[in-house]
Amino acid sequence: MSEKKSEKHGKKQDTLEQSEIGRRFKQHPLLFIGTVLVLVIVIIAFVLVPAIVPGEGLSVSSLEFGYWDKKPINYSAGGFFARMREQYAALARYYGMSDYQIWRNAFESTVVRTAALDIMNESGYAPSKPFVDKKVAELPDFQENGRFSAVKYNKLDASSRIKLWQDMRNDIAVSLYHGDAETVKTASAEAEFIGQMALLQRKFKMTTFPYSSYPDEEIIAYANKNITLFKTLYLSQITISGDEREARAVLDRIRSNETSFEDAARTQSSDSYSERGGDTGQRMVFEVAAGIPEEEQRSPLYNLAKGETSDLVKIPSGWAIYRANEDAESPNLQDDAVLSKIRDYIMDNERGIIEDWLIGQAEDLSREARNSSFDGAAAEKGIEVYEFGALPINYGSSGLFTTVNSFSAPVLQDAVSDENFWRTAFSTPVGEPSQPVVLSGNGDNIVLLYPEAELEDSAAAETSESSFSGWWVANNIQQQITNTILSSNKFDDRFLSVYFTYLSN
């Protein structure tokens, strides 16, 4: 009877643990996955790798990828570098690492290990022989029926036993070097503060006004006001990198028909059009103007008649001579390709025009939403409404809290480190539309936020507080150790040249 109760209790406990794991994953998926990944890497570095008996490696016999304090960081079959590479290759199936990342991660792990050993040796630390013997005897490879098996141990040849012992001694030193980070204690008030940061959360509705939605009608209106910029010119060009006298001599020979424009381009021009006899193809005025800084130099080109050759034109690299192959043409504003090119010009040079127009649209929606409802005002304008949250203020996308990247709205990727976004999101009163927020980057957008609810999530606060008190601080200290080593002037990094010389396809 007691066995059945025990079994029942055990199943109930398993169910509770699985439920708790599921809750934590759903609440903070990135934090949960990050924690697991850190634990996996720690296990690889300090548990699995020392227990692996040297075996076959790649066909590459030995490569030096760099140096730590003039000590080579070697890749060789059966070595730490090779074993780390094998372990990262296994992880790559789950985390999508490229071959380059696999090698780089293994290399950096080896550098950190080498540096840690160097530092421990300089400090005079060395684990005692009995302690190393004890740790070797505890390796899973030498266990039988829960006890050390001398028979299994003696199956290794003498050189392998010596190497295994030396590796274990080094592993103990490295573990001690890194071990302090795992025992760092955090002040209870500090952990409580982190928990409070996760406590207050908001749920949002949102509309977006992407720059790409700027209508063609506005593009056409802009083009008509600046029609000269978008005329099409079909020119040939000769570039003379010498002085004005040399350029003038080339122009005089063309005008006197001593040589043709095409021949002069092929023999005298120093630009990329020379092989085509100077033919630059069809370009809009603004594209031609980009290579001629002074307006008085470039304006005469806009009205060259077909077959007419320009005077000398001063350009940054010297002098240029142009010939019109066709008369200039006004842009066809009904052509989608033409409108696309004009749109690109406005985005590159007059971006504020698009931004102001979209902000105006967002402000119109905001005013209408105040008089009716956010959803109703958006529907009236045919604008889609997105929802995201609940989440706390998480500037910089800390893994301790729910992040905007947890939600399926790509535009929010640009909000991660946008101070104005977070200030607007949490200062706008609940139930009121925000002021428009400009987000640059992922497609460029103006967003209008609508905080629909504010809540306190005590479970999220508890999770963030316990995570901060647990692995978070230790993980950050380990990362600082790694960064310090990899940025040290003792580190001579030659990874790129070796990898791309010997390993990349």
N, C-alpha and C positions, 0 to 999 in steps of 0.2 A: 504493500500500500504506500509506504513511504517513498519507494522508488518511483511509482506513478506520479505522486505529488511532485517529486523532485524533477521528473521529466516534464511535467506540465509547467512547473515554475520556470524551467530552463527555456521551454518554447516561448512562454510569455515574455521572458527577459529578452530573448532574441528578437521577438516582434517589436518590443519597445525600443530596442537599440536600432533596429532597421528603420522604425518610424522616425526616430530622432535624426538619423543620418539623412533620411529623405527630407525632413523639414529643413535641416541646415543647407542641403543642396539647393532646394527650391528657393530658400530665402537669400542665399549668397552664393550663386553658382560659381562665380569667378574666384571668390575667396576659397570655397571648398576645393575646387580643382587645383588652385595654386598651392593650398596646403598639402594636398596629396602629392603633387609634383615635387615640392620641396622634400617631403619625406622620402619619396622614391629616390631622389638624387643622393640624399644623405645615406640611405641604405646602401646604394650602389658604391659610394665612395668609401664607406667605413665598415661595411658588413660583408657585402657580396664579393667585392673585388679581392680583399685579402684571402678569401676562402677558395678562390679559383686557382687550381694548380696550373702553371704555365703550359700553354698548348700551342696549337698552330695559329699563325697570324696571317697577314696578307703576304702577297708575293714580294712586296717591298721589304727588303732585308733591313735597312736602317736609314733613317732620314733625320737630319737635324733641322728642327723648325724654329729654333731660336736659342736664347741663352738666359739663364738667371745667374747674375753675378759671375759671368764667364763660364758657368757650368752648362753644358749642352742639354737641351730638351730634346731627347731622342725618341723616335718611334722605332721600336724593334719588336719582333714577334715575341709574345709572352710577357712583354713589359707592361708597366702601369698604363702608359699612354695607349697601347694596343688594347688592353682590357677595358679601359674607359671608352674607347671608340666602339667596341663591341656592345657595351651596355647602352650607350647613346643610340646606337643603330637599332637596338631593340625598342627603346623608347620612341624612336622616330615613327614607328608604325602607329602610335597612338597620338602623337603630338605634331606630326607633319613636318618634321625637321628635314631640311635639304641635306645632301651629302656634305656640302660646305659647312653647314651648321654642326653636323655630327662631328666632323674633324675639328672644327674650331672649339666646340665645347670640350672635347676630349683634351685638346691642347691646353686650354686655359685651366682645366682641372689639374693637369700635370704640372703646369707652371706654379699654381697655388700650392700644390703638394711639395714641390721642390723647394719653394721659398719657405714654407713652414718648417721643413726639415732643416734647412739652413739656419733658420732663426733658433730652432730648438738646440741644434748642435752648438751654435755660438753661445747659447746660454749655459752650456755644460750639462744639459739634461740628457740622461740615458736610462731607459727602464732596466731594471735588474734582470739578470739571466733567469732566475726562477720564475719571475713574473711573465717573461716572454714565453718560457717553456709552458707555463700553465695555459696561456692564451692559445698557443699552437695546439696543445692537447685538447682544447675545447672546440676546435674546428670541426664542422659536421663531417668532413671527409674521413675523419679518423674515429668516428663513433660507431660502436656496435653494442646493441642492447643498452643504450644509454650510458655507456662507459667508453673511455679511451681504449683504442685497439692498437697495441704496439705492432701487431701483424700488418695492419693497414698502413701504419706510419712507415714501417721498414720496407714497404713495397717501393717507396720513392728511393731513387739513387741518392748518393751522398751529396752531390752538387745541388740537386733539387731541394733536399732537406735544408742545406745551408742557405739557399736563396729564399726559401719559404720562411725560415727563422728571421733572416735579415728584413724581409718584407714586413713581417709581423712587428718587429721592433720599430720599424719606421712608421707603421700604421698606428702604433700606440702613441708615438711622439706626435704625429699629426693630429690624432684624436684629442690629445691633451691640449694642443695648441688651439683647436677650434672649440674645445669643450666648454670653456668659460661662457661663450655666447649662449649656450643652451641652458645655463643656470642663472642668467641675468634676471633679477627681480625688478618688477616695476612698482612704483608707488601706487597704493590703492587709489589715491585721489586722481592720479593721472589716468589709470584704467577706467575709473568712474566717469571722468570727463569724456573719454572716448565713447563710452556707452551712451552718455547724454547726447553726443553728436549724432548718434544713430537713432535716438529715440523719436525726435520730431521729424515727421515725414509728410510729404505732400503728394497728391495725385493730380495729374494735369490733363487737360485737353490742349490741343495745339493745331494751328494751321500754318502752312508754309507757303512762302511766295518766292519760288526759285528764280534766279536771274534769267534762266532760260525761258521763263514765261513772259518776259517782256515782249509785247505784241509786235507783229510785223508792221502794223500801222504806224507805231511810234518810230520804228526803224526807217520806214519810208519818209516820214515827216522830217527826221533828222537829215536823211540823205538829200532831200530837196533843199534844205537850208544850207547844205555844205556840198553842193553838187560837184564843184571843181575837184574836191578830194577824191571823188569816186569815178572820175572819167577814166576810160581805159586807154592806155598808151601802148603802142607796139613799136618798141625802139630797138636799135642795135647800139652797142657801146664799145668804145675803145678806151682802155685805161692806160695812161702813161705815168709810170712811177718816177720818172726823171723830172727835170726842171721845166719851166714854162717854155723856154726856147726849143727844147726837144719836142714838146707836145705841139708847139706851133708849126714846126717843120713837118710833122706828120699830117696835120690838118691842111697845110698848104699843098702837099703832094696829092691829097684826096681831092681838093677843090680844083686843082689844075689837071685832074684826070691822069696824073702820072702813075697813080696806083688806085685800085678800087678800095672801097671801104672794107670789104670782106678780106682782101689780101692784107691790108694794113692791120686789121684786127688779128689775123692769124700770126703775123710776123712781129708786130710791135706791142700788142696789148698784153698786159700782165694779169688780167683777171680770168675768171673761170669760163667766160663766154668766148674766149679767143678761138677755141677749136670749132665753134659754130659760126665763125665769121662775125662774131660780135652780137649775134641774135639773142636778146634777153627774153623773148616771148612777150605775151600780153600781161601788163601789170597796171594796177590802178595808180593814180597820181600819188596817193599817200605812201604806196610801196616804193615808188621811185624816189620820193622826197626823203625817205628814211636814210638814204645814202648820200644826200646832199644837204648839209646843215643850213646853208644860207639861202633864204627865200629869193633874193635877187639873182642868185646863180641858177636856181631850179625853175623859176616861173616862166622863163622863155621856152622851156621844153614843152609846156602844156599846149602850145598853139602851133607847134611845128607842122607844116604841111607834108603830105606824103612825099618821100624822096628828099626832103630838105635836111641839111646837116647843120648842127648847132655850131656856135662858136665854142671856144674852150670853156669848160665848166670846172671850177675849183671843187675838189673833193678831198676828204681827209688823207687819202693815200697818194695824192698828186693831182693829176689833171685827167679830165674825161672829155671825149667827143661823142656826141649822140647823132643818130640819124633816125628820122621817123619812117617806119616801113608802111604805116597806114595813117590816115587822119585820126585824131583823137575822137573817141566816141563817148557819148553820154551813157551812163549806166542804165541797163534795163532793169528797172525796179520791180518787174514782174517775174524776174528770174530768181528762183530759190537759191542758186549758187551765189549770185550777186548779193542777195540779202544776207546770206550767211557770212560772206566776207565783210560786209559792212557791220554786221552785228559783232563780229570778232574785233573789228577796229574800235567800236564803241566800248566794248569790254576792256580792251587794252589801254585806251587813251581817254575815254570819257565815262568811266565806270560810275561816277557819281550821278550821272543822268539816270541810269537804270535804277540805281539804289534809291534815289529820291522818288522816282515814280512808284516803285514797289512799296516803299514806306507809306506813301500816300494811300495806296490800296489797302494796306494793313490798318492804317488809321481809320479809314472809312468803315472797315469791318468792325473795328473796335467800337466806334460810335454807335453803329447799328445794333451791336450785341448788347450794349448798355440799355437800349430801348426795348429790346425783345429778349432773345436768348442767344447764347454763343452758337449752339447747333443750328438754330433757325436762321441766324444772319449768314452763317457759312453756307447753308443749303440754298439760300436765296441767291447767293453769288456763284453757286456751283463749285464751292471749294471744299475739299475733303478735310474731315476732322480726324486727327490722330489722338490716341490716348497713351499715356505712359505714367509710370509710378505704381505704387508709392516708393519714394526714395528720399533720403536726407540730402542736405547740402554735401556734395562730394566733389569739390573742386580738385582736379588733378586725377580723378578716377582711382582713389585709394581702394585697394582690395579689402579693406576693413569694412566697407559699407557697400550697399547696393549702388551700382553705377548706371549712368545713362546708357552705357553700351549694352546693358542687359536687356534693352527693349528694342523692338524691331522697327526702329525709325532711323535710317542711315544718317539723316541730317544731324542727329544728336551727337554723332561722333565729333562734330566740330565744337560742341558745347563743353567738352570735358575740361578744358583749361580756359574757358571764356568767363572772365570775372563778371562781365556785365550780364551774361546769361543767368548766372547763379544769383546775383543781386536782384535782378528783375523777378526771377522765379519765386524767391522767398520773401520779397518785400511787397509784391502786389497783393492786395487784399483777396481773400478767398471769395470766389463768386463774382470776380470782376476781371475783364480782359486786361492784359498788360499793355505796356508800350511796346512798339515793334523792337525786336532785337536783331541786329545784323550779325549773321554767322558767315564767316569766310572759310573756304577750304573745300569741303566735300560737295561740290556742285554750286556753292554760293547760294545762300538763302536769307530771306527775312522771315523770322518766325514771330507768331503772335501766340502768347501763352494764356491759358485760362486755368488758374488753380481752382479745382472744383472741390477739393476736400483736404483737410489737415488732420492728421491722426498721430497718436503716440504708439509706437511699436515696441513694447517692452521686450519681446523675444529677440528682435533685431538688436536692441541695445545690449542685452545679455550676451548674445553671440559675439558682437564686436568687442565688448569688454573682455570676455574670456579669451578671444583670439589674440587681442593685443597683449594680454598678460601671459599668453602661452608662446606660440611659435613666431608671432609677428616681430617682436623686438629681437629675438634671437636670429631670425632670418635676415633682418635688416643689418644687424651687426656682422653676420657672415658676409653679406653683400659688400659692406664697407671694407672688410678685410680683403675680399677679392679685388675690389676696385683699387685699394691702396697698393696691393702687390702688382697689379697689371699696369698701374701708372707710375711705378717706381723707375728711377733711372738705372736700376740694376737689371731691369728687364729689357732684353734685346729681342724684339719681335720680328721674325723673318717668315712668319706663317704664310702670308699672301704669296710671296715669290715661290716658296717651296710647293705650296698647294697647286698653284696654277702651272707650275713647271712639270710636276711629276704626277698629279692626281686628278686634275680636271680633264674632262673629255673634250 
